[in-house]
C-alpha cells in the first residue's frame, strides 16, 4: 500500500513542491528589491511565510506517514504471537516482511518529504 501511495503522489508532490519553492524565491527577491517600501515588503513577507508554512505542512505530514509505516512494523514485531494459530503467525510474518522495506514519501522520487528537508 505504501509503495502505491508513493507512486500515486510523487509527481503531484514534486510539482507542488517546485511551485511552492519557486514562489518563495520570487517573494524573497521581491522583498530585497523593494527594500524600504513597507507595503511591498510586508506583502512579500506574508507570501513567503504562507508558502513556507505549506512546505512545512507537506514535509511534516510526509514525516508522520513515514513514522507510522515504521510503527506498523514495530507493532507486528512486538505482537504476542506465541501460541496463536499457525495462519495468524503466517500473516504476521507476511506483515513483518512487507513492513521491513524502507518507506520514504518523496517529491518526484528525489526529495524526501521529512523534517530534515524542511530544515534545509
Secondary structure, DSSP 8 states (H G I E B T S, - for coil): -HHHHHHHHHHHHHHHHHHHHHHHHHHHHHHHHTTT-HHHHHHHHHHHHHHHHHHHHHHHHHHHHHHHHHHHHHHHHTS--TTS-HHHHHHHHHHHHHHTS----EETTTEE-SHHHHH-
